[in-house]
Amino acid sequence: MTYQVLIVDDAEVNLTLFEALVNRIGKCTPIKFSNAKNGLAFAQTHEVDLVIVDYMMPELHGVEFIRLLRATHGKKNVPILMITANDQKQIRYRALDAGATDFLIKPVDKIEFMARVNNLLQLGASQKALSNRADLLAEEVRKATFEIVQRERETVVRLSKAAEYRDPETGAHILRMAHYSELISRGLDMPAEQCSLLLDAAPMHDIGKVGIADHILLKPGRLTPQEFEVMKQHAMYGYEILKGSASKVLQAGADIARAHHEKFDGSGYPDGLQGETIPIFSRIVAVADVFDALTSERPYKKAWSLERASEHIKASSGTHFDPKCVTAFFANWEKVLEIRHCFSDDAPDSVWMATSFMQKV
């Protein structure tokens, strides 16, 4: 390893002396500047292993040099050796506050100079090794976390399919409504972490349908009042299946499953919640789920046109749906159409499992 040692001093005699001493240490490449501003610019834009800087220089003195260098991104830990006169104790205090690592007093002792430079180079190398190790560990943690998230996402998709196999809805419905939900959350300026969580949890909204008898769940005609009361139980079934998990995704899925049929005016089920007492994820999913259900063809109904479905959603703003969620949905209409196209009924589920649609557009 060859160390890059930057020497900044306005006196040529000092530059020549320090260069010679640095060369004697071995495995070092001295880089000299007699102009402090030029030396600072080099240090700010290049990798150096040590900076040796004089205090008394025209245009830019040593303390200000150190302060400006430390304020530069990525230069917090570069060792800095400052050269001062014997009677400049206050200057050394100021330099310490600015970020100096060590000092040498003029006139410079050659043996002491070489020893201090060598020690600082070793210190810098150790700090860099620790930093590299920390970066490596952070990258390994990131990879492991990503793999866990992907496995959890796949589990959610497959879990959601358990309801899908007993319901005439398609897998593409799950993908579309999940991405519509994420789109709405972004339109509401929710934190990115929450948007991603909603994307992962939304597909589980109807998982409770696994508990509904086939003669009701698959009935092609309109349900009787008694049958509809049974169908409404799927919200609580889904909540019971998902609640109590240590997973944030399943926790969010439980809340969504329970409350996505609540209505903004309080006329929904199972708890008759009203307005903002309904969890925000459930208010978002309500818009996304109903819009996609209306615009999708099923064995028991024809698909509504986009215009008719849009009019229905807007007309139900403030009664069925949270007006803010409705506004956010239609404010991004072009992306709604892109999601609808990307996740058609013929699209493979692997498209969603790989990445968020919103990260691709």
N, C-alpha and C positions, 0 to 999 in steps of 0.2 A: 504493500500500500504506500502511495506517495501522498504526503500531506501538502495542501495548498496553503501557504502562509502569506497573508497580505501585510505589507509594511507601509505605513503612511506617516511620512515625516517631511517637513519642508526643507530640512537641512540635508544636502547631498552627502555630506560626510557621514551622517548618521545612517542614511539609507545604505551606503556602501558597507559600513561596519556591520549593521544588522543583517544584511544579505549574506556577508561572509560567515557570520556566526551561525545563521540558519543553515547554510550549506554544510557546515561542519557537523551539524547534528545528524545529517544523513536522511535519506528518504523524504526530503522536503523540497518543494519548489517555491522559492520566494518570488512574490509579485510586488513590485515597488511603485509607489505613487508619491510625488512631491507635492501634488495638489490635493488637498483634503476632500474637496467636492468630487473630484474625479475618482478618488479612492473610495468614497462612500458609494458612489453610483455603481462601481464595480462590485463592492461587497453586497449591495442590495440585489444585484442581478446574477451573481455567480455563487457557486458553492465554494466556500473557503473553510478551512479547518481551524484557523487561528487568525486573529487580527491584532497586529501590533500598531498602536497609534500614539503619537506624541500629543501632549496637551497644547503647548503653545504653538499655534499655527495661524497664519493669516486667513481671513474669510470664514473659516470654520474651525473653532477650537475643539479639543479632544472630547470634552464632556458632551457638547452638542452632537458631535459625530456619533458617540455611543448612543445617545438618546434616539437619534434618528434611525440608527441601525436596528436598535432593539424594537422600534415601532414598526419595522418592516416585517411582513408576514414570513414566517419560517426562519427568522434570525434570532429567536429568543434565546437559544442555547449555544450560539457560537461563542467560544472562549475569546475574551478580549483582554489583552495585556496593555496597560497604559503606562506611558513614560512620563514622569513628572520630576520637578526639582525637589530637593530635600526640604525646602521651606514651604511647600504647597500642600500642607495637611488638609486645609479646608477644601482645596480642589479635589483631593482624593476622596473626601467624604461625599462631595457632590457626584463624583464619578461612580462611586458605589451605588448611590441612589439611582443613577442613570442606567446602571447595568454592567459596570466594569467587573471583570473576573479577578484580576490580579494587577499588581503595580511593580514597577521598577523605578529606582531613584537614580537620577543623574548625579555624578557620572556613572554610567552603567558598568558594572563588573561583568566581565566576559563569562566567567564560570557560572555566576548566578543567573545571567541571562539565558545561557544554554539550558541550565537546570529547570528554570521556570517555564521556558518555552516547551521543553520536552514533557514536563508534567502537565501543562495545559493541553498539549496535543493528545496525551494519553487520556486525560479527562474527557476531552471532546469525543474521542473514539469510543470511550465507554458509554457516554450518553447517547451517541448515535446507535450503538449496538442495542442498548435498552429500548430506544425508540423504535428501531426496526423490529425488535422482538415483539414489542407491544402492537405494532401495526400488523405483524404476522398473526398474532393471536386474535386480534380484532377481526381480521379477514376470515380466519377459521371459524370464529363465532358467527360471523355474518353468513358464511356458507351453511353452517349447521342449522342456523335459524331459518334460512331460506328453505332448506330441505324439510324442516319440520312444518313450516307454513304450507309448503306444497303438498305434503302428505295430509295435513289437516284439510286443506282445500279439496283434495281428491276424496277424502272421507265424507266431507259434507255433500259433495256432488252425488256420491254413491248412496248416501243415506237419503238424500232427497229423491233419488230414483225409486226408493222403496214405496213412496206414495205415488209416484208417477206411474208405476206399473199397474196400479189399481185405479188410475184416473185417466180419462181420455185426453188430458192435457199432454203436450209433447215436451221433450227435454229442452227444446228450443225456447219454450215459454219460460222455463226457469232461468235460462241464460239472458233472455231479453229483459225480463222484469228485474233481474239483479242489476243489470247495467243501466236500465232506466233509473233504478233506485240510486245507484252511485252518481249518475248524472244530476239528479235532483239535489243530492247532498252537496255536490260541488257548487251547484248554483246557489245554495244556501250558505256558502263560504264556511262549511264545516271543516275542521282540521283534516289533513290528508289521511292520518291514521284512522279516523272515524269513517271516512269515505271508503277506505279499503276494508274495514271491518264490516261495514254494511254490505259491500259487494259479496263478501264471503258468507255472510249470515242470511241474506235475503232468500236464497234458494230453499231454505228450510221452512218457509212460511206455512206451507200446507202439509208438513210431515204428519200432522195428526190425522190426516185422511186414512192412514193405515188402519185406524180403529173404527171406520165407518163401514157398515154392512154393504155388500155389493148391490143389493136390490135398491138401495138408496143412492149410493155413490154413483152407480152406473145407470140410473134411471134416465131414459132419453127424454121424458116429458117433464112437465112442471111438478115440483114436489108438493105434496099436501102440507098443510100447516104442521101436522104431527111429524112428518118426515123431515121438514125443514128444521124443527127443533132438534132432531137427532143429528142432522148435518152440522148444525151450529156447534155441536160438541167437539168437532175436530180442532177448534181453536184451543180448548183446554187440554185435549189429548196431546197436541203438539207441545204445549207448555210442559206438561208432565213428563214427556219423553226427554226433553232437553234440559230441564231445570237442574240446578245443583252441580253442574259441571265446573271443573277448574278452567276449562277453555273459555276465553273471552268470546270466541266465535259462537260456541254453543250457548253461552249465556245470552248473547245478543239474539241468537236464533229463538231462544225460549220466549223472550219478550215480544219479538216480532210475531211468532206463531200465535201468541195469546191475544194480541191487540190489533192485528192488521185488519180486523173486521169492525173495529170501533169506528164511529162516525163523529165528525167534528161537532155536530149538534147534540151529541149524547144519545142518539137513537140506535147505535150499533150494539154489538155483543162481543164478548160474554159479560162484560162488567159495566156497560153503559157509561163509559168514560166520555168526557166532553172536553173540547178545545185542547189546550196545551197540557192537560193532565194525561192525554194519550202520549205514550213515548214517541219521541221524534222519529225514530227508525220506523215505527209502525205507521205513523202518518205519511211518511215518504212511500213506504211499500204499498200502502193502500192505493195511491195514485198510480204507481207503476203496474201493480197487479191488475187493477180494473181496466186500465187502458189496454194492456196486452190481451186480456181475456176478451174484451169487446172486439178487438181487431183481429182475433184469431178464429179460424174455422174449427168447429167441433162437430162430432157426429150428430149432436142434437140442435145445432144452430149454424147459420151462415155468419161469416165475418162481417162486422160493420165496416163501413168505409172510414178512412182516417178523419174525414171531415165530420161525419156523424159522431164518431167516438170523441173527437176533440170538443165538439159542442156539448156533449153530455158531461164530460169532465169539467168544463168551464161552468156549465149551468149548475153543477153540484158543488162548486167551490163555496165554502162557508157552511154547507149543510153536511154533505158526506165527507168532503175533503178539506184539509187545511189550505186556505188561500195562498199562503206563502209557498207551499209545495207545488200547487198548481201553477203559480207564476214562474217558479224556477224550472218546471218541466217544459213549459211552452217557450220560455226564453232561450232554450237551447234546441229548438225544433230541428235544425239541420242535423245535429248529433243524434236526435231521436230517430230520424230517418236512417242515418248511418248504422245505428245499432240494429234497427229492424232489418236492414239489408244484410248486415254481417252475420246475424244470428237467425237466419231463416230456418224453417223447419227441417231443411236438409243439411244444416251446418253440423259438423261433428262437435261433441261436447269438449273435445280436447282443446278447441280454440279458446274456450274460457279458462280451462284449467291451467293453460300456459301463462296467461298474463291478463291484466285488466285491459279491456277495450279502450278505456280512457287514456291509458298510457301509450296507445298506439296511434291515436288520432290527434 
